[in-house]
Amino acid sequence: MRTLWLICTMCLMHVVVGQKTYVGVKAGGHASSAFIEHTIFNINMNTTFLPGANGGVFIRYLPKEGDSFLNSGIQLGVNYVQKGWKQVFLPIENQPSYTARMTYVEIPLEGIGYFGGKNKYFLSAGLHLEFLIDDDLDLQPTSTNLISDFYTYDEARDREVGYGARLAGGMFRDFSFGTLQLEGFFSYSFSNFIDAGDLTTETPDISNHWMLGCTIGYMISFGKNAKDEME
């Protein structure tokens, strides 16, 4: 019993003194689009950027800093993200552009490396799960004489759960009122949101969302690392 109590006490001392944990919120904007292709058949779709908004909450755990230039940690979050694309048709097709906006909840798990003094610069990378919670799709083209191919998300056919990767970089700094952060990121969904069935159909078997954006974050911290105690 005494041994168990000693282990719990040492773990508590490590959490309080030997590490720093941030709890934060962030929000920002991004440009998104979709890579829609077929492995065998040629698909002619002119997809362009679609602006969107994103935001989330996260927990960042930074273990005790060592003597090396680069330190590391881990981050877990929940994000609200709007993804989608815009398809532009040829002038002779006489069609307005088509917009597909899909809203996801993402759960990313990322490793983070950082360096610096008061201004800390970081790079993070990791994987995420994504869950579709809403979709806002324009009316589909009515013309039967389209030259361009046209495919979009179908609620009755396609997937609501996916996965992907996220790469980010930026800086954060501690102030008396909390910690501020600036971040730029790139996100790519490896899973296909269109369920193409097998390769014998012309329905795209490659349909991946991607985003490029930035966020502003605010964090509060718990605990201190070794460098904080010396400053």
Sequence and secondary structure as in RCSB ss.txt:
>XXXX:A:sequence
MRTLWLICTMCLMHVVVGQKTYVGVKAGGHASSAFIEHTIFNINMNTTFLPGANGGVFIRYLPKEGDSFLNSGIQ
LGVNYVQKGWKQVFLPIENQPSYTARMTYVEIPLEGIGYFGGKNKYFLSAGLHLEFLIDDDLDLQPTSTNLISDF
YTYDEARDREVGYGARLAGGMFRDFSFGTLQLEGFFSYSFSNFIDAGDLTTETPDISNHWMLGCTIGYMISFGKN
AKDEME
>XXXX:A:secstr
 HHHHHHHHHHHHHHHHS EEEEEEEEEEEEEEEEEE SSS     EE EEEEEEEEEEEEE    SSS EEEEE
EEEEEEEEEEEE   GGG    EEEEEEEEEEEEEEEEEEESSEEEEEEEEEEEEEEEEEEE      S  SS  
    TTTS SEEEEEEEEEEEEEEETTEEEEEEEEEEEE S SS   STTS S SEEEEEEEEEEEEEEEEES  
HHHHH 
